[in-house]
Amino acid sequence: MNTALITGSSGGIGLQIGKDLLDKNYFVNFNCHAIESVKQLDKELHEHPHYNNNCNIICQDLSTIESNIVLGNYFKEKEMNLDIVVLNLGITDRTPFGEIKPELWNKVFETNLSGAFFLIQELKDIINPNGRIIFISSISGLTTDSISISYGVSKAAINMLVPYLAKEFKNKKITVNAVAPGYIDTNWHIGKSNEQIKRIEKKCLANRLGTTGEISKAVLAIIDNQFINGQMIRVDGGFNII
């Protein structure tokens, strides 16, 4: 049975990818940052038709480099190899320019970029040959539509990190790619008004928000294709083409 790890998978895109991998008979390691999230996720997974105890929930806050190294050591101590690693965890900060404090900037970068990098470095010897490393990036790393400067720049850095890592893993034939979602219908946008959502939809050829299932399908396509490597793939419904 192939084994996957998905960071930040208590809901939204990460949870959807995990469920879809369960459907494909993967053993899936889900990651949550709080006990409350673990309880909710455990309940939801037990209701999944392909649950069958084929999953593990790891409660680990990954907001620091050190905590990512702890997670890497967890797999090494368990002598558990991985076939798929999906780096989905991400945070944002919408503090206006001119008011951004160094600690806020650094927190976004440590969570979105640095922690993920050091987790992969820690896991490098236990990811199986022909494995897959997939970052969930964002179109905010490609366009300045978002008001979160630190988020957008951290995602842009991920897009550049991908081909560097692809070269590092070439001898094991492990592919490294990123999927850059557009605006997806998740709790990430729960604070936005209906007017804001409508403005976003009008910027998209699809004239709607995307779904977590559409992002997951892109991830599964990368998993199934050895010839996709070192790439950043937009899945945004044609955002900003209009």
Backbone as a ProteinNet text record, in pm:
[ID]
protein_1_A
[PRIMARY]
MNTALITGSSGGIGLQIGKDLLDKNYFVNFNCHAIESVKQLDKELHEHPHYNNNCNIICQDLSTIESNIVLGNYFKEKEMNLDIVVLNLGITDRTPFGEIKPELWNKVFETNLSGAFFLIQELKDIINPNGRIIFISSISGLTTDSISISYGVSKAAINMLVPYLAKEFKNKKITVNAVAPGYIDTNWHIGKSNEQIKRIEKKCLANRLGTTGEISKAVLAIIDNQFINGQMIRVDGGFNII
[TERTIARY]
85	0	87.8	62.1	135	94.6	188.5	166.9	185.8	96.8	101.3	101.3	161.4	152.7	98	-2.1	-58.6	-56.5	17.9	20.9	-100.3	-143.9	-258.7	-381.7	-419.3	-526.1	-648.4	-674.8	-794.7	-920.5	-904.6	-1019.8	-975.7	-1071.4	-1042.7	-971.6	-873.5	-802.2	-728.6	-658.7	-582.2	-668.8	-782.1	-874.1	-927.6	-961	-1013.6	-911	-786.2	-680.8	-667.3	-670.3	-659.5	-771.7	-892.2	-1006.9	-993.9	-950.8	-937.2	-826.9	-721.1	-616.8	-665.3	-749.4	-810.6	-892.2	-962.8	-1041	-952.8	-825.3	-730.8	-645.9	-692	-630.5	-491.4	-469	-348.2	-368.1	-258.2	-258.2	-221.5	-307.3	-290.9	-263.5	-154	-123.8	-176.3	-282.1	-339	-268.9	-254.3	-190.6	-285.4	-300.7	-378.9	-291.2	-329.3	-247.2	-308.7	-432.7	-498.8	-584.3	-600.4	-678.3	-822.1	-880.1	-1017.8	-1030.6	-930.7	-931.2	-920	-840.6	-823.8	-957.1	-1030.8	-1158.9	-1257.2	-1264.6	-1356.2	-1315.8	-1184.9	-1135.4	-1158.1	-1132.1	-1151.3	-1296.1	-1387.9	-1530.4	-1564.3	-1510.6	-1540.8	-1481	-1360.8	-1296	-1364.8	-1417.2	-1489.1	-1615.1	-1667.2	-1785	-1749.6	-1620	-1576.9	-1587.8	-1642.5	-1666.8	-1541.1	-1425.2	-1302	-1207.1	-1262.3	-1178.9	-1097.1	-1162.3	-1099.3	-968.4	-956.4	-835.4	-709.8	-728	-614.4	-562.7	-570.6	-521.4	-474.4	-399.7	-339.5	-350.5	-389.9	-399.6	-286.7	-204.2	-90.3	-120.4	-126.4	-149.5	-13.6	22.6	151.8	139.6	160.3	165.5	292.8	279.4	394.9	427.8	413.4	435.5	580.7	667.1	808.5	893.4	1017.5	1110.6	1130.3	1146.2	1172.6	1058.8	933.7	819.8	812.5	857.2	862.3	970.1	1082	1186.8	1136.8	1058.4	998.2	909.5	830.3	743.5	827	932.7	1020.1	1078.1	1120.3	1176.4	1072.3	945.7	837.5	833.2	843.5	837.5	962.8	1076.1	1199.5	1198.1	1147.8	1139.3	1040.4	933.3	834.3	881.2	996.5	1049.6	942.2	875.6	766.8	811.9	824.7	858	734	756	646	659.3	545.2	541.6	498	410.7	355.3	366.8	417.7	414.9	347.8	237.4	166	180.1	243.2	268.2	160	54.2	-65.4	-77	-10.7	-26.6	11.6	-71.8	-40.4	-119.3	-57.5	-127.2	-108.5	-187.4	-175.8	-175	-144.8	-149.6	-188.4	-298.2	-350.1	-321.2	-217.4	-177.5	-136.8	-186.3	-153.3	-3.7	45.8	184	208.1	321	351.2	327.7	249.5	219.9	267.5	330.9	371.9	493.8	482.5	591.5	678.5	807.7	895.6	845.7	789.6	745	627	540.6	429.6	480.7	572	632.2	702.6	782.7	860.5	771.5	660	569.8	510.4	469.8	414.4	520	640.9	746.4	790.2	795.8	837.6	734	606.4	499.9	486.9	483.3	453.5	572.8	691.4	808.8	917.6	972.8	1090.2	1059.3	946	910.1	893	825.1	804.2	937.1	1027.6	1159.2	1232.8	1236.5	1311.8	1242.7	1110.4	1041.4	1085.9	1088.1	1131.1	1276.3	1359.6	1499.8	1510.4	1425.9	1427.2	1376.7	1284.3	1222.3	1295.7	1399.7	1458.6	1500	1542.5	1590.2	1480	1360.2	1252.6	1138.2	1154.9	1061.2	1106.9	1019.3	1055.9	1090.7	1178.5	1203.8	1072.6	1066.3	945.9	833.1	868.7	769.1	731.1	644.6	594.4	598.7	649.2	641.7	561.3	452.5	363	334.7	369.4	338.5	204.7	123.5	4.6	44.3	65.1	106	-18.8	-16.1	-131	-106.2	-215	-197.3	-151.9	-162	-109.6	41.2	106.4	249.2	281.2	176.3	193.2	131.5	38.6	-30.4	-45.9	-52.4	-61.9	-206.3	-298.9	-439.8	-465.4	-392.3	-412.4	-352.8	-414.6	-361.4	-255.1	-235.7	-138.8	-2.5	84.3	216	299.2	305.3	389.2	341.5	210.9	156.7	196.4	173.5	204.2	351.1	437.8	581.4	629.2	573.2	611.3	569.4	453.9	409.3	492.4	535.1	624.1	755.8	804.4	927.5	910.8	794	767	775.2	720.6	723.7	866.3	959.5	1100	1170.4	1126.6	1185.5	1161.9	1046.4	1007.6	1112.4	1156.6	1256.2	1390.8	1427.8	1551.1	1542.6	1430.6	1415.1	1402.8	1339.1	1327.5	1466.5	1561.6	1699.2	1762.3	1735	1793.8	1745.3	1622.2	1563.2	1567.7	1637.4	1632.2	1687.4	1789.1	1849.3	1756.5	1662.2	1563	1434.9	1434.5	1317.5	1192.7	1215.7	1105.3	1071.9	949.3	911.4	867.4	894.2	856.6	782.1	659.2	575	492.7	429.4	337.5	207.3	99.1	-31.4	-65.8	-102.3	-135.9	-286	-363.1	-507.8	-541.2	-653.5	-712.7	-796.1	-904.4	-992.8	-1085.1	-1071.7	-1142.3	-1244.4	-1357.4	-1467.7	-1436.5	-1365.9	-1331.8	-1351.7	-1327.4	-1338.3	-1234	-1135.6	-1034.8	-1101.2	-1215.5	-1283.8	-1409	-1418.2	-1541.3	-1569.9	-1467.4	-1489.3	-1523.7	-1524.6	-1552.6	-1702.7	-1741.2	-1882.6	-1924.4	-2054.8	-2105.7	-2057.7	-2046.4	-1999.2	-1854.8	-1771.9	-1633.3	-1622.9	-1702	-1700.4	-1743	-1845.4	-1892.5	-1784.3	-1709.2	-1601.5	-1492.6	-1463.6	-1364.7	-1412.9	-1538.1	-1593.1	-1591	-1614.1	-1616.1	-1477.1	-1371.5	-1235.5	-1193.8	-1284.2	-1252.7	-1338	-1275.6	-1351	-1459.5	-1435.6	-1535.8	-1652.9	-1635.4	-1738.6	-1787.3	-1694.8	-1728.5	-1599.4	-1613.9	-1500.5	-1476.7	-1353.4	-1324	-1365.7	-1356	-1388.6	-1262.7	-1268	-1154.3	-1132.5	-1240	-1228.3	-1150.2	-1165.2	-1092.2	-942.3	-906.1	-764.4	-709.8	-786.1	-743	-721.9	-807.6	-790.8	-659.6	-619.9	-491.4	-375.9	-386.5	-283.5	-275.1	-389.4	-390.6	-333.8	-356.4	-300.4	-147.9	-93.6	51.8	105	34.1	75.8	81.5	-11.2	-20.7	73.4	148.3	227.2	373.6	460.6	603.1	670.6	610.1	674.2	645.1	563	542.4	640.4	733.7	837	890.3	909.4	964.2	869.5	739.1	641.3	551.5	498.7	394.9	271.8	166.2	46.5	-67.5	-115.1	-228	-359	-441.4	-576.4	-666.7	-701.3	-763	-885.9	-934.1	-1055.2	-1038.2	-912.7	-890.8	-892.8	-832.7	-835.3	-750.1	-803.8	-737.6	-708.2	-770.6	-758.2	-857.7	-970.6	-1073.9	-1020.3
-120.1	0	124.2	216.1	342	431.2	514.4	596.9	743.8	828.1	971.3	1050.1	1167.5	1266.9	1395	1452.9	1580.5	1675.4	1783.5	1881	1973.3	2023.5	2114.1	2052.8	1934.4	1859	1835.5	1927.2	1913	1959	2029.4	2077	2125.9	2174.8	2237.9	2148.9	2206.2	2135.4	2013.7	2028.7	1917.1	1797.8	1822.7	1714.4	1646.6	1725.1	1667.4	1576.7	1621.3	1538.3	1409.1	1419.2	1299.8	1200.7	1250	1162.3	1095.1	1171.1	1114.1	1008.2	1027	925.3	801.1	819.7	704.2	622.6	692.8	624.6	541.1	581.7	509.1	410.4	380.4	278.7	318.3	446.6	491.6	486.5	467.8	495	642.3	720.2	864.8	914.4	988.5	1057.8	1200.4	1229.3	1363.4	1442.5	1570.9	1656.8	1767.7	1781.3	1890.1	1962.7	2084.5	2161.2	2171.9	2125.2	2140.6	2018.3	1989.2	1872.6	1881.5	2002.4	2019.5	1976.1	2010.5	1972	1821.8	1758.5	1613.7	1544	1589.4	1526.8	1537.8	1656.2	1677.4	1594.4	1591.7	1516	1366.9	1317.7	1175.7	1135.2	1220.3	1193	1189.6	1285.5	1292.3	1174.5	1135.3	1024.3	891.2	874.8	750.7	736	846.7	842.6	822.9	825.3	809.4	662.7	634.1	494.4	410.4	474.2	397.7	415.5	445.7	469.6	344.9	240.4	109.9	118.6	214.7	230.9	257.2	302.5	329.8	472.2	526.2	662.2	685.7	791	827.6	979.1	1028.1	1171.9	1214.8	1307	1356.8	1499.1	1519	1652.4	1719.5	1807.8	1874.8	2013.4	2115.4	2253	2268.9	2308.6	2319.5	2465.1	2551.6	2694.2	2736.9	2642.5	2673.5	2570.3	2607.4	2513	2393.1	2419.2	2312.2	2210.3	2257.9	2166	2078.6	2130.4	2049.5	1942	1975.9	1876.4	1767	1804.4	1705.2	1608.8	1662.6	1575.3	1481.8	1533.7	1447.5	1334.9	1366.4	1264	1160.2	1203.8	1111.2	995.9	1029.8	924.9	838.5	898.5	819.8	724.4	771.3	684.7	570	598.4	495.2	402.3	436.9	363.6	350.7	464.3	469.5	547.1	478.8	545.7	608.9	707.1	780.2	774.1	769.4	775.9	913.2	976.6	1107	1203.1	1322.8	1429.4	1551	1593.7	1711.9	1820.1	1930	2040.5	2144.7	2130.4	2212.3	2325	2311.1	2409.2	2549.4	2645.8	2784.5	2879.5	2993.9	3099.3	3231.3	3329.6	3460.8	3568.7	3689.6	3806.3	3926.4	3988.7	4098.1	4236.2	4244.8	4374	4468.1	4591.9	4684.7	4717.7	4744.6	4788	4914	4918.6	5029.6	4994.5	4889.7	4847.2	4704.6	4641.5	4501.8	4493.3	4413.2	4392.9	4274.9	4279	4168.3	4031.8	4025.6	3895.6	3840.3	3927.9	3882.9	3832.3	3908.6	3868.8	3733.5	3721	3598.9	3478.6	3500.2	3388.9	3330	3415.7	3366.8	3289.8	3343.1	3275.9	3145.6	3144.4	3022.2	2912.5	2948.2	2849	2803.2	2897.5	2864.5	2809.6	2857.8	2827.2	2752.2	2814.8	2757.9	2625.9	2619.5	2495.6	2381.9	2409.5	2306.9	2259.8	2354.6	2317.7	2223.9	2258.7	2176.7	2044	2038.9	1910.2	1817.7	1868.7	1786.5	1744.2	1834.9	1799.5	1686.3	1690.6	1587.2	1453.6	1459.3	1337.3	1280.8	1346.9	1315.4	1169	1105.7	968.1	864.1	908	809.8	828.2	917.8	924.6	822.8	731.7	620.8	667.4	593.8	622.4	624.9	713.2	735.4	799.3	860.3	927.7	1063.6	1132.6	1263.1	1361.8	1480.7	1592.5	1701.8	1744.4	1841.4	1953.6	2075	2193.7	2251.5	2293.9	2371.6	2518.4	2578.9	2718.8	2805.8	2909	2998.5	3091.3	3133.8	3235.6	3368.1	3380.4	3500.3	3509.2	3397.3	3398.2	3437.4	3463.4	3498	3632.2	3678.2	3803.7	3880.3	4011.2	4093.7	4123.2	4038.1	4062.2	4058.1	3973.8	3961.3	4080.6	4118.6	4228.6	4179.1	4048.5	3992.9	3983.8	4079.1	4082.3	3961.5	3932.9	3822.8	3689.3	3670.8	3545.9	3530.2	3634.2	3626	3602.5	3671.8	3656.9	3518.7	3467.5	3333.2	3227.2	3245.4	3149.9	3161.8	3283.6	3300.9	3228.5	3232.7	3162.5	3011.5	2960.2	2817.5	2779.9	2865.1	2836.4	2825	2898.1	2889.9	2774.1	2741.8	2629.1	2497.1	2483.6	2357	2305.4	2383.1	2327.5	2298.7	2376.2	2345.5	2207.7	2180.3	2049.8	1937	1965.1	1863.2	1814.3	1906.3	1868.3	1785.9	1821.9	1749.3	1605.1	1580.6	1447.2	1366.2	1416.3	1350.3	1207.6	1182	1048.8	942.3	984.1	889.7	889.7	967.7	979.4	1022.1	1108.6	1169.6	1302	1318.7	1444.1	1546	1672.8	1782.5	1886.6	1915	2009	2093.1	2195.3	2277.7	2294.2	2298	2335.1	2471.6	2565.2	2700.9	2722.4	2703.1	2724.9	2872.6	2895.9	3028.4	3041.7	3115.9	3134.7	3013.7	2941.8	2815.1	2831.8	2768.1	2779.2	2699.4	2762.1	2701.4	2804.9	2764.3	2856.1	2967.1	2954.3	3058.8	3193.1	3190.1	3312.6	3341.2	3277.5	3286.4	3429.8	3511.8	3648.7	3747.7	3702.3	3792.6	3810.9	3931.3	3959.4	3902	3894	3847.3	3937.1	4066.4	4160.1	4130.7	4100.5	4065.9	3938.7	3839.6	3713.3	3736.3	3817.3	3846.1	3915.8	4006.5	4075.5	3977.1	3882.2	3780.4	3694.9	3652.5	3565.6	3633.3	3763.6	3836.1	3846.2	3824.8	3827.1	3692.7	3595.5	3458	3416.3	3353.8	3306.6	3206.8	3130.4	3033.6	3100.9	3226	3306.5	3241.9	3180.1	3117.8	3086.9	3053.2	3000.5	2855.2	2810.4	2670.4	2582.5	2452.2	2356.3	2282.8	2233.1	2155.3	2030.7	1975	1856.9	1885.3	2006.2	2041.5	2055	2104	2110.9	1971	1889.4	1753	1673.7	1693.1	1622.6	1659.1	1785.3	1827.9	1759.8	1749.8	1681.5	1534.5	1469.9	1328.1	1307.3	1403.8	1394.5	1398.9	1482.6	1490	1359.1	1304.9	1178.2	1068	1070.6	964	983.7	1094.4	1126	1152.9	1057.8	1069.9	1180.5	1220.2	1314	1459.6	1484.3	1621.1	1642.9	1734.1	1752.6	1895.2	1952.7	2087.3	2195.9	2168.2	2259.6	2324.7	2438.3	2506.5	2511.6	2446.9	2431.8	2513.5	2609.5	2693.2	2616.4	2623.6	2569.7	2679.7	2775.7	2899	2942.5	2856.8	2890.8	3007.6	3038.4	3150.2	3285.1	3291.1	3414.5	3523	3642.6	3763.2	3757.7	3664.1	3663	3760.6	3779.5	3869	4011.1
0	0	0	-91.8	-95.6	21.1	65.3	183.7	149.8	203.2	176.2	305.8	299.4	406.7	346.8	412.6	368.5	485.7	474.9	583.4	572.3	686.9	687.8	625.3	674.7	607.4	694.3	786.4	869.3	796.4	684.2	606.8	470.7	394.3	266	166.6	97.1	-9.6	44.3	156.7	212	246.2	308.8	343.1	218.5	116.9	-7.3	-74.4	-79	-138.3	-59.6	73.5	156.6	131.8	123.3	96.5	-40.1	-138.7	-272.8	-277.7	-198.6	-192.3	-116.8	-15.5	49.9	-50.8	-138.6	-241.9	-333.8	-346.7	-431.9	-352.2	-230.9	-145.5	-95.2	-75.7	-8.8	142.7	213.5	356.7	370.6	435.2	436.6	577.9	593.5	718.2	706.9	781.5	786.5	896.3	876.7	976.4	1020.5	1152.8	1213.3	1313.6	1349.5	1442.7	1581.7	1599.9	1729.9	1759.6	1889.3	1932.8	1882	1883.2	1836.2	1689.8	1609.5	1467.8	1452.5	1538.6	1532.9	1557.7	1656.9	1690.2	1574.2	1514.1	1402.8	1281.8	1254.6	1139.5	1159.4	1279.5	1306.9	1283.3	1326.8	1306	1156.9	1081.9	939.1	863.6	900.1	829.6	858.3	978.4	1009.8	924.7	876	790.9	643.3	613.2	474.2	433.9	314.7	275.4	261.1	238.1	220.9	339.2	454.1	572.6	608.6	653.3	678.5	756.1	846	926.5	843.8	720.8	632.7	648.5	767.8	785	927.3	942.2	1069	1081.6	1197.7	1219.6	1312.2	1263.4	1339.9	1384.6	1514	1567.8	1587.8	1497.4	1502.8	1441.9	1522.2	1472.6	1390.2	1264.2	1174.7	1142.1	1240.6	1216.9	1237.3	1276.4	1293.6	1221.1	1192.5	1131.1	1223.1	1351.4	1448	1451.6	1443.9	1450.2	1325.1	1212	1089.6	1100.2	1163.5	1184.9	1278.1	1379	1469.8	1390.9	1298.8	1217.9	1130.9	1071.8	992.6	1075.7	1197.6	1286.2	1327.3	1335.9	1368.9	1267.1	1139.1	1036.4	1038.3	1066.5	1071.9	1190.8	1303.7	1421	1400.9	1325.6	1294.5	1182.4	1121.7	1005.9	897.3	875	778.2	654	543.7	418.7	356.6	272	209.1	57.4	-7.9	-154.1	-202.8	-125.6	-163.4	-45.7	-72.4	28	-35.1	23.9	-24	82	44.4	137.5	117.5	193.8	175.6	278	391.4	498.7	453.2	489.1	458	545.2	576	649.9	575.5	612.2	549.8	657.3	614.6	703.1	617.5	651	568.2	629	710.3	766	651.7	650.8	542	537.9	417.4	400.1	482.8	548.1	637.9	783.1	805.8	942.9	971.2	872.2	887.2	979	1082.6	1177.4	1132.6	1162.7	1123.2	1169.3	1289.4	1340.8	1259.6	1207.8	1123.8	990.1	931.8	803.8	818.3	921.7	941.5	969.7	1040.8	1071.3	943.8	850.7	724.2	646.4	638.5	562.7	628.6	760.8	828.6	811.4	813.2	797.5	652.8	560	420.5	344.1	375.6	293.9	370.7	472.3	538.3	606.8	678	744.8	645.9	534.7	432.3	374	349.6	295.6	390.7	518.4	613.2	642.4	627.1	638	525.1	403.2	289.3	306.6	353.9	376.1	478.3	581.1	683.9	629.6	533.9	480.1	358.7	313.8	182.7	167.4	275.5	264.5	281.7	321.1	340.8	240.8	144.3	32.4	-70.6	-105.4	-192.8	-333.3	-402.4	-544.4	-622.8	-722.6	-803.1	-721.7	-609.5	-527.8	-585.1	-510.8	-554.9	-438	-465.7	-372.8	-442.1	-378.4	-441.2	-342.7	-382	-302.7	-349.7	-255	-290.1	-278.9	-393.4	-401	-411.6	-493.9	-509.3	-626.5	-691	-794.5	-733.7	-602	-536.6	-548	-582.1	-608.1	-750.4	-830.1	-971.6	-1007	-924.1	-951.1	-820.5	-828.2	-707.1	-669.5	-707.4	-676.2	-525.9	-453.8	-309.7	-236.2	-123.8	-43.1	55.1	64.8	158.2	91	120.1	55.2	95	225	271.4	215.9	208.2	153.7	7.7	-72	-214.2	-240.8	-168.1	-190.5	-144.2	-35	10.3	-90.8	-154.1	-255.6	-382.8	-417.1	-531.5	-506.9	-382.6	-348.7	-362.1	-325.2	-343.7	-490.6	-576.8	-720.9	-772.7	-712.8	-751.7	-684.5	-563.5	-490.9	-563.4	-627.2	-691.1	-789.2	-890	-981.8	-916.2	-813.7	-741.5	-676.8	-610.1	-545.9	-647.5	-761	-865.8	-908.6	-917.5	-952.4	-841.4	-716.7	-604	-596.4	-639.6	-627	-756.5	-856.6	-987.8	-984	-903.5	-902.7	-846.1	-760.7	-707.1	-791.1	-896.6	-985.2	-907.6	-810.3	-735.6	-803	-844.6	-909.3	-804.3	-834.2	-745.1	-828.2	-788.7	-862.6	-765.8	-820.6	-741.7	-817.7	-744.7	-799.3	-741.3	-827.7	-783.9	-800.2	-693.9	-704.3	-718.7	-785	-782.1	-656.4	-666	-550	-538.3	-427.6	-406.7	-294.7	-310.3	-215.3	-89.4	4	132.6	242.6	365.5	479.8	476.5	388	372.3	341.7	272	230.3	313	429.2	506.9	552.8	565.1	611.3	502.2	377.7	266.5	247.3	210.4	184.5	50.3	28.2	-100.7	-213.6	-187.5	-289.7	-327.7	-228.3	-256.6	-339.9	-303.3	-378.2	-522.9	-542.7	-678.2	-760.3	-697.9	-768.9	-811.8	-722.4	-755.7	-872.2	-865.6	-970.4	-1106.8	-1109.6	-1236.3	-1299.9	-1221.1	-1274.2	-1333.4	-1325.8	-1363.8	-1483.1	-1583	-1699.2	-1659.8	-1556.1	-1510	-1440.2	-1401.5	-1334.9	-1204.8	-1132.7	-1004.8	-930.9	-803.2	-728.3	-768	-751.9	-778.1	-661.7	-680.7	-575.7	-530.7	-408.3	-358.6	-444.6	-497.4	-582.8	-709	-763.4	-886.6	-860.3	-742.3	-707.3	-682.3	-612.7	-585	-713.8	-811.5	-939.3	-1006.3	-994.1	-1050.4	-978.3	-846	-768.7	-808.3	-822.3	-860.1	-999.9	-1089	-1224.5	-1219	-1132.2	-1116.7	-1058.7	-962.5	-902.7	-1007.5	-1100.7	-1202	-1320.1	-1323.6	-1443.2	-1407.1	-1436.6	-1406.3	-1487	-1599.4	-1692	-1657.7	-1556.6	-1507.1	-1392.9	-1410.7	-1308.9	-1311.7	-1195.1	-1183.3	-1229.3	-1225.3	-1283.8	-1178.5	-1214.3	-1137.1	-1226.4	-1184.6	-1266.9	-1208.5	-1284.8	-1240	-1255.7	-1152.4	-1159.1	-1103.8	-1192	-1143.2	-1222.2	-1313	-1387.5	-1482.7	-1517.7	-1609.3	-1539.1	-1420.3	-1341.6	-1407.1	-1410.2	-1463.5	-1613.2	-1684.1	-1830.6	-1892.2	-1824.5	-1876.7	-1888
[MASK]
++++++++++++++++++++++++++++++++++++++++++++++++++++++++++++++++++++++++++++++++++++++++++++++++++++++++++++++++++++++++++++++++++++++++++++++++++++++++++++++++++++++++++++++++++++++++++++++++++++++++++++++++++++++++++++++++++++++++++++++++++

